[in-house]
Amino acid sequence: MTDAVLEREPKIEKQDLRRSAEKLGERVKEGVEFVKKVGRTSCDAAEEFMEDATRRIKRHPAETVVGAFAVGIAFGALVAFIIRKK
């Protein structure tokens, strides 16, 4: 029975393995380039966000403080609600 299975199974040649390895290498290189591109784009977006946030804080300092205070109160209320519920 084992011989019958081995006879039906296709043979893989060394050339096919080399081609597969080359294709895999190319795909890995493409993946690395894509990740680098996404990293650069993300870094640029983060820098732009920080610059925008800095400008908004300088233009509206009182609103920024009130907003931060409101977020802190909301977060504290949420944590208190979760703790009391348990």
N, C-alpha and C positions, 0 to 999 in steps of 0.2 A: 504494500500500500504506500509506503514511504517513497518508493521508486516512482510510482505513478504521479505522486504530487510533485516530486522534483522534476520529472520530465515535462509537466505542464507549465511549471514556473518559468517565466522568461529569463534569459541569461542577461546579466548586466555586464557590459564591456567596460574596459578601463577608459576608453575615449568618452563614453557616456558619463562616467563619473567625473572626468576632468571638465567636461562641458558644464555639468551641473555645479561643480565647485566654482567655475568661472562665473556662472550666472549668479550664484549665491554671493560671491565677492562683489559683483556689480551692484546687486540689490542692497548689500550692506553699505557700500559707499554712497548710494543714493539716499539711504536712510540717514546716514551720518550728516550728509549735506542738508537734508530736510530739517533735521533737529537743530543744526547750526543756524539755519535761516529762521526757524521759529524762535530760537533763543535771542537772536539779534532783534527781531521784531518785538518780542516781549520786553526786552530791555529798553528799547526805544519807547514803548507804550508806558512803561513804568516811570521812566524819566519825565515824560510829558505829563503824566498824572501828578507827579510830585510838584512840578513847576506850576501846574494849574492850581493845585491845592494851596501852595505857598502864596500865589497871587490872590486867591480868594480870601485867605486868612488876613493878608495885609489890607485888603480893601474893606473887609467886614469883620473886624475883630470881635465886636460885641455879639454879633450873630453866631460866630464860631464858638464862643464860650457858652452861650445859651444852648446851642445845639449839642455840644459835648456834654453839658450838664443833663440835658434831656435824655440823651442816649444812656448815660450812666444810671439815671433814675429808672428808665425802662428796663435796663439789664438787671439792676438790683431787684426790681419788682418781679421779674421773670424768675430769677434764682430763688427768691423768697417763696414764690408760688410753687415751684417745683419741690422745694424742701418741705413745705407744709403738706403738700399732697402725699408725700411718702409717709 
